[in-house]
Amino acid sequence: MPNSKDKLIVALDVETADRALALFEELRHVAGMFKIGSQLFTAAGPEMVREIVAKGGKIFLDLKFHDIPNTVAAAGVEATRLGVSIFNVHASGGMEMMKRTADAVSETAIREGIERPKVIAVTLLTSIDDKALGEIGIDRAAKEIVTHFARAAADRGLAGVVASPQEIELIRAVVPQQNFLIVTPGIRSAGDAADDQRRTMTAGEAVLAGADYIVVGRPIIAAVDRVEAARRIVIEMTAALNDRL
């Protein structure tokens, strides 16, 4: 049976370290990884990451680094030293930025004898659709931008991308590497609301399409029974994968 638990990343999008740690302890046995994003990192800082890693948790550091190549590469080195399993950069930061970050992370991990995190690129935020692109003066379809950035990330040595579940099959078609990771936010259970995610999909649909990891926030952390909500998503993924066998 596929180990769907390891595919589930729970987004710790909360205000305090105490709340995040409580959620981690509550859900660590039903989820494979936890996401720390801008809200929690700004509130609690890198010590929050260190504490969860020290307790045996895996962290996806979702800070979407986007700056000049030297700055992002240096941030990537510090993320590596924090012990995160995955972190991301914006592909729109450019080819040199992605390559220098991937190289710096690899060199640091080897030199310091620490585990190398997976560096992945954000293609296009899941809150952005074709209409939103037009509003900021970009006359290209969201799917075209996503596939372009996915190829660029693969060409510069990144481990994968963050992408809407609706673009998973397109990415698989244009990136030949079989081990290229796709991490998909905008995931919900079949009965959940989409909230402000515009390019979304259910957990079962996403893994069938080829997602390696799915990121779920509000449908789990806002649930009355959070453990049951997480289990329901894991069961949904498992059932979808078993149906494909």
N, C-alpha and C positions, 0 to 999 in steps of 0.2 A: 504493500500500500504506500503511495507517495507520502512523504513526510511534509504535509502542508503547513504544519506549525512553523517550520523554519522559513517559510515564504512570507509569513505575516510580520510586518513592522508596525508597531503601535506608535502613533504620533503623540508625544508628550507635550501637547500644545496647551500648557497650563501656566499659571502665574508665579508659582513658588516652587522652591526646591523640595519643601516638605510634601507638597501635593504630588510632585513628580515621583519622588521616592516611594510614596505610598502606592501610586499606580504601578510602578515597576514591581514592587513586592507582590502586589495583588495579581499581576498579569504575567509575571516572568515564566510561569509554567505552562502558559497557553499561547505564548508568542515567542518568536525566535529572535527578535531584535526590537529596539526602541529608537525612535527618531527624536533628536533634540534640534529644534529649529531656532529661529531668531528670537521669538518671545522668551522662551525659557533660558536660552543662552545669555540674553541681555539681562534677565532678572537674576540668574544664579551663577553665571560665569563658567569657566572651564572646570572648576571644582566639581560641578554637577556631573560632568562627563567622567571625571576621574573616579568619583564615588561609585557610579553605576558599573564602570568597567572593573573596579576593584571587587565588586560583589559578584562578578562573573557575567555581567550583562554585556550584550553587544549593542554598539551604538552606530546609528546612521546620523552623522553630523550634517544637518541640512541648513548650511549657512549660505549656500549659493555664491561662493566667492566670485567677484567680478571687479577686476582692477588691472593695473599694468602687470606684465608678466612677472617681474621680480617680486612684487608685493604678494601676488597670489601664490607663487611658488613658496615664498617664506611662510605664508599662512598654512599651506599644505604640509610643510615640514612640522609645524607645531601641532597640527591635527594628527599627524603620524605619531608624534611623541605622546599625545593624549591617549593613544591606544584605541582610537575609533576603528570600526570595521569598514565603514564606507564614509566618504564625504564627497561633496559635489562642488562644481564650478559652473559658471555660465559659459556655454559654448560660444556665445556671442562675444566673449572676451578675446577671441581670436586663436588662430592656430599656434602661434608662438607661446601664448599663455598656457594653453593646454599641454603642449609638449614639455615646456620647462617645468611645469608643476608635476607632471608624471615622472620626469627624470629626477627631480629633486626628492620626491617621495621615495622612489626606488633606491637612490643613493643613500638617503638617510637611514632607511630600514636596514640596508646591508651593513653600513658603517657602524650603526649603533646596536645591531643585533636585535631589532624589534620587528614585530609583525608589520607587513606592508598592507596598508588599507587599500581598498578598491577606490580608485578615483573615477567618478562618473560625471558626465556633463548634463546640465539642464538644457534641454532643447527649446521648449517653449512652455511657459507656465500654463497649467490646466485651466486657469481663469481666462485665458486669451483664446478667442476664436477669430474667424475671418473678419467679422464686424469690428472687433476690438483692434485688430491689426490695421484696418482701414482708418480707424479713428486716430491712430498715431502715425499715419502717413506711410504705411507699408502696404504696397499693392501686390502682395503675394499670399497664396493660400497657406493656412497653418500647416497643412500636411506637407507642403513643399519645403517649408522652412525646417520642419522637424527632420525630414529625411536628409536634407543638406547638412544639418548640424550633426546628425548621427554618423554620417560618413566621415565628417571632419574629425569627430572625436575618436573614431576607430583608427583613422589614419595617423593620429598623433599619439597613439599608445594608451588611450584611456580604456578603462575596464568595461565601460558601458555608458548608459544614459538614463536620465529621468525623462519619461515621456508619458503622455496620455495613453490610456489603454486602447483608445481608438486608433492609435498609430503603431501599435506593436507589430502587426503583420507587415506593414510598409517597411518598418525598420529591419525586420528579419529578411525582407526581400532585397534590401540594398546593402546590408552589412554581412559579408560572408562568414565572419568568424563565429563559430558555433558557441564559443564561451563568452560572447559579448552580452553583458548583463542588461536587462531592462527592468528598471524600478518604476512602478506605476502608482502615482497618487490618484486622487479622484475616485477612490474605490469605496463601494458601499455594499451592503447586503441587499438582497432583492427587494426588501420592504422599506429601505431607508430613503430619505429625501436626498436630493443632489446638493442642496445648499448652494454655495457660490462656485462650485466646480461645474464648468460648462461642457467639458469633454470627458465624460465619466462612463463607468461600466460597473457591473457587479463583479464580485470576487471570482466567482466561477467562470464568468465570461473572460476575465482578464487572464487567468492562468491557462485557459484553453487556447487563448490567442498567442500565448508564449511568454507571459510575464514571469520573471524570475523571483521578484519580490513585489508585494503589494503593500501600500501604506494606507492605514486606516486610522482616522482620528476620532472625530465626533461620534460616528456610529457606535464606537466602543466606549470612549471615556465619558460620554454623556448618557450612556445607557443606565437604567435602573440596576440591572445585573450585568456588570461589565465582563465578568468571567464568562457568563453564558453568551454574551454578545460576541466575544472573541471566539469562543468555541463554535458558535454558529457559522462564523465566517470560515474557520478552518474546515469544518464539516462540508460546507458548500464547495470549497476548493477541492477537497478530497473526492467528493462525489463527482464533480466535473471531470477530474483527471481519470477516475476509475471508469467513467462512461466512455472515455476516449480509448481505453485499452481494449 
